[in-house]
Amino acid sequence: MSKTSTTNTWQKLSFSLFMLCLFCSFSEPSLEEDKHRITGYAQGTSYQITYYSPLPSIRKESIDSLLAGIDSSMSIYKPYSLISQFNNSEKGISIDADFRKVIEKSLQIAQETEGLFDVTVGPLVEAWGFGHEAITHYPDSLEIAAIKKCIGYTKLKLKGNFLHKARPCVKIDVNGIAQGYSVDKVANYLVEKGIKSFIVEIGGELRIHGKKKDGSAMKIGIEGPAENNDEPIIRHVVALSQGAITTSGNYRKFKQNGSKKISHLIDPRTGFPLDNELISVTLYAEDAITADGYDNAVMAMSLTDALNFVTKRPSLEAYIIYHDQQGNVRDTMTNGFKQFLVEEDKGYR
């Protein structure tokens, strides 16, 4: 039996993961008394934590400190970070536990996806104008070929705590997976503090743990454009008690080169921006680092390959928006993802 179901959808290329008024059915005062929320800004984006506890036992300062520690390890925007030290090194450096966990997962996903996910892709991202500095022109094939000599996850070797690079020019950027790791680290911190019901969201990547106080699952909204191409609206609502959801897409962050849109998602194997039929991929996994790491790789696949890849991995479920051969925008989801839809949404076909 097929693991997917397909439907027509909207006519605008916009999609994102949206937290639909967390615990939105909680309107009764008695259910709100134990609900606490922490919001802040970290890692270049906003975060929001909503949890249930008789007392507000989690301090914002503790969350900020935890996230700052991850930044000190893996932020390419901080010159003193370990990742910056690695990128400026000749042969590599010793890394901390956070960095090591992210690299281990990155190399695993890189191998499984045959290089579609690759943390060494940073120089290509820079070359296409999605990095720190503006560019004066888009690279040609010769320039791409030169840059690719420094690209490839096989040029990285992790031995103990030492991350080795095969060439001094090899640089890494873990932005495509580190935010998922950050979500997991905050979630694990809450569990260690005895919090049994929460949602952690950082930059749209989120992890859910436990049920609402009334015993029902948490509700998360899946956002998409309105039929008249106005601002996005909620297209589907999922209900979860455990797990993580992340998204990757090429609809918001792009550059225009004449009539051609240049995606910020670069295929590490070719060196050029993605130009396939997928518009966005939302993945469910048990933890956020897994969902966050795989969503970019799945986004680089054809629709058929993407569905086959997810179907072969029982721990993953997917919701995909894509162009059909006529250029119409359609969506599809694995049957497992469809089971997350709230009852009134399951008749979407």
ZAMARGU-4260 file (C-alpha; in steps of 0.2 Angstrom, whole numbers, plus 5000, padded with zeros to 4 digits):
<rodrens>
0) 5000/5000/5000 | 5006/5017/4996 | 5012/5028/5011 | 5007/5044/5002 | 4991/5054/4998
5) 4990/5068/4986 | 4979/5084/4984 | 4978/5100/4974 | 4983/5115/4984 | 4986/5134/4982
10) 4994/5145/4969 | 5007/5154/4979 | 5024/5148/4983 | 5024/5151/5001 | 5025/5140/5016
15) 5031/5139/5034 | 5029/5130/5050 | 5018/5140/5062 | 5015/5137/5080 | 4996/5139/5081
20) 4993/5148/5097 | 5001/5135/5108 | 4989/5125/5118 | 4976/5135/5109 | 4961/5126/5116
25) 4965/5133/5133 | 4953/5147/5136 | 4947/5142/5154 | 4956/5151/5168 | 4958/5134/5178
30) 4968/5127/5163 | 4979/5143/5161 | 4985/5144/5179 | 5000/5132/5177 | 5004/5138/5160
35) 5021/5147/5158 | 5029/5155/5143 | 5047/5161/5140 | 5052/5171/5125 | 5068/5178/5119
40) 5080/5180/5105 | 5095/5169/5101 | 5105/5162/5087 | 5099/5176/5075 | 5080/5172/5078
45) 5067/5171/5091 | 5063/5157/5103 | 5047/5153/5113 | 5045/5140/5126 | 5028/5135/5133
50) 5027/5123/5148 | 5016/5117/5162 | 5021/5117/5180 | 5013/5122/5196 | 5027/5135/5198
55) 5037/5145/5185 | 5052/5134/5188 | 5062/5138/5173 | 5072/5154/5172 | 5074/5164/5156
60) 5092/5167/5161 | 5096/5148/5161 | 5089/5146/5144 | 5099/5161/5137 | 5114/5154/5145
65) 5112/5137/5137 | 5109/5144/5120 | 5124/5156/5122 | 5135/5141/5126 | 5129/5133/5109
70) 5133/5149/5100 | 5150/5150/5107 | 5153/5133/5100 | 5145/5133/5083 | 5140/5151/5078
75) 5150/5156/5062 | 5146/5175/5066 | 5156/5174/5082 | 5175/5175/5078 | 5179/5167/5095
80) 5168/5152/5092 | 5175/5135/5090 | 5168/5133/5073 | 5176/5150/5068 | 5193/5143/5075
85) 5191/5127/5065 | 5187/5137/5049 | 5203/5147/5051 | 5214/5132/5056 | 5226/5123/5045
90) 5222/5105/5050 | 5207/5106/5062 | 5205/5108/5081 | 5198/5099/5097 | 5179/5102/5099
95) 5167/5102/5113 | 5153/5090/5117 | 5140/5100/5108 | 5150/5102/5092 | 5154/5084/5092
100) 5136/5078/5093 | 5131/5090/5079 | 5146/5084/5068 | 5143/5066/5071 | 5124/5068/5066
105) 5129/5078/5051 | 5142/5065/5044 | 5129/5052/5047 | 5116/5061/5037 | 5128/5066/5024
110) 5133/5048/5021 | 5115/5042/5021 | 5110/5056/5008 | 5125/5053/4997 | 5131/5071/5001
115) 5115/5080/4998 | 5117/5086/5016 | 5135/5093/5018 | 5141/5105/5031 | 5156/5110/5020
120) 5144/5119/5008 | 5147/5136/5016 | 5159/5143/5003 | 5146/5139/4989 | 5133/5148/4999
125) 5144/5163/5000 | 5148/5162/4982 | 5129/5163/4977 | 5127/5178/4989 | 5118/5171/5004
130) 5133/5173/5016 | 5140/5187/5025 | 5145/5199/5011 | 5136/5205/4995 | 5143/5198/4978
135) 5146/5208/4962 | 5142/5193/4951 | 5135/5175/4951 | 5148/5162/4949 | 5151/5153/4933
140) 5156/5134/4930 | 5174/5138/4932 | 5172/5147/4948 | 5161/5133/4955 | 5174/5120/4950
145) 5187/5129/4959 | 5177/5131/4975 | 5171/5113/4975 | 5189/5108/4978 | 5186/5113/4996
150) 5169/5105/4997 | 5164/5088/5003 | 5160/5080/5019 | 5173/5066/5016 | 5186/5080/5019
155) 5181/5079/5037 | 5187/5066/5050 | 5182/5066/5068 | 5194/5056/5079 | 5189/5057/5097
160) 5187/5076/5100 | 5198/5082/5086 | 5189/5087/5070 | 5202/5086/5056 | 5201/5094/5039
165) 5209/5087/5023 | 5213/5105/5017 | 5215/5122/5025 | 5202/5129/5013 | 5188/5117/5020
170) 5176/5127/5031 | 5160/5121/5039 | 5143/5129/5043 | 5131/5119/5054 | 5116/5131/5052
175) 5106/5118/5043 | 5106/5106/5059 | 5112/5116/5074 | 5096/5124/5077 | 5087/5107/5079
180) 5101/5102/5091 | 5097/5118/5101 | 5079/5114/5102 | 5083/5096/5108 | 5095/5103/5121
185) 5083/5115/5128 | 5070/5101/5128 | 5081/5089/5137 | 5085/5103/5150 | 5066/5105/5153
190) 5064/5086/5156 | 5079/5086/5168 | 5070/5100/5178 | 5055/5089/5179 | 5044/5097/5166
195) 5032/5085/5159 | 5022/5095/5146 | 5030/5108/5134 | 5034/5115/5117 | 5051/5122/5113
200) 5052/5132/5097 | 5067/5141/5090 | 5066/5149/5073 | 5051/5139/5068 | 5059/5122/5072
205) 5050/5114/5087 | 5049/5099/5098 | 5034/5093/5108 | 5034/5083/5124 | 5018/5078/5134
210) 5000/5082/5133 | 4990/5097/5137 | 4983/5098/5155 | 4966/5092/5149 | 4974/5076/5142
215) 4973/5081/5123 | 4988/5082/5111 | 4997/5099/5107 | 4991/5108/5091 | 5002/5115/5078
220) 4997/5124/5063 | 5004/5121/5046 | 5004/5138/5036 | 5001/5141/5017 | 4996/5155/5006
225) 4977/5160/5004 | 4969/5156/4987 | 4969/5175/4982 | 4988/5175/4985 | 4986/5186/5000
230) 4996/5183/5017 | 4998/5165/5022 | 4984/5156/5031 | 4983/5140/5041 | 4981/5125/5029
235) 4982/5111/5041 | 4983/5108/5060 | 4992/5093/5067 | 4990/5086/5085 | 5006/5079/5093
240) 5011/5073/5110 | 5029/5068/5107 | 5042/5072/5093 | 5049/5086/5083 | 5044/5095/5067
245) 5055/5106/5056 | 5053/5113/5039 | 5065/5118/5024 | 5059/5128/5009 | 5065/5138/4994
250) 5050/5150/4993 | 5055/5164/5005 | 5074/5166/5004 | 5080/5168/4986 | 5088/5180/4974
255) 5081/5186/4957 | 5092/5185/4942 | 5082/5192/4928 | 5066/5181/4927 | 5075/5167/4936
260) 5074/5164/4955 | 5090/5158/4963 | 5087/5147/4979 | 5097/5149/4994 | 5098/5130/4995
265) 5113/5124/4986 | 5117/5106/4980 | 5134/5102/4987 | 5137/5089/4973 | 5134/5101/4958
270) 5138/5118/4967 | 5123/5126/4960 | 5106/5131/4968 | 5092/5119/4969 | 5081/5118/4954
275) 5069/5104/4957 | 5050/5103/4959 | 5050/5104/4978 | 5044/5120/4986 | 5045/5115/5004
280) 5047/5100/5015 | 5041/5098/5033 | 5048/5083/5042 | 5042/5074/5058 | 5055/5064/5068
285) 5058/5059/5086 | 5070/5073/5089 | 5073/5090/5081 | 5091/5087/5076 | 5086/5072/5065
290) 5071/5082/5057 | 5082/5097/5055 | 5096/5088/5047 | 5086/5078/5035 | 5074/5091/5029
295) 5087/5100/5019 | 5093/5084/5011 | 5075/5079/5006 | 5072/5096/4999 | 5086/5093/4987
300) 5078/5077/4980 | 5065/5074/4967 | 5047/5071/4973 | 5048/5052/4970 | 5065/5050/4978
305) 5060/5061/4993 | 5044/5050/4996 | 5054/5034/4994 | 5068/5040/5006 | 5056/5045/5020
310) 5045/5029/5017 | 5060/5018/5020 | 5063/5027/5037 | 5049/5023/5049 | 5056/5036/5061
315) 5052/5050/5048 | 5036/5057/5041 | 5034/5071/5028 | 5023/5084/5021 | 5029/5091/5004
320) 5023/5105/4993 | 5029/5104/4975 | 5026/5109/4957 | 5018/5096/4946 | 5023/5094/4927
325) 5010/5108/4922 | 5018/5120/4935 | 5003/5118/4947 | 5006/5119/4965 | 5001/5103/4974
330) 5005/5094/4991 | 5007/5077/4997 | 5010/5069/5014 | 5015/5052/5020 | 5001/5042/5028
335) 5010/5043/5045 | 5010/5062/5044 | 4991/5062/5039 | 4988/5053/5055 | 4994/5069/5064
340) 4980/5079/5057 | 4966/5084/5068 | 4950/5075/5064 | 4941/5089/5055 | 4956/5091/5044
345) 4958/5073/5039 | 4945/5075/5025 | 4956/5087/5015 | 4957/5075/5000
</rodrens>
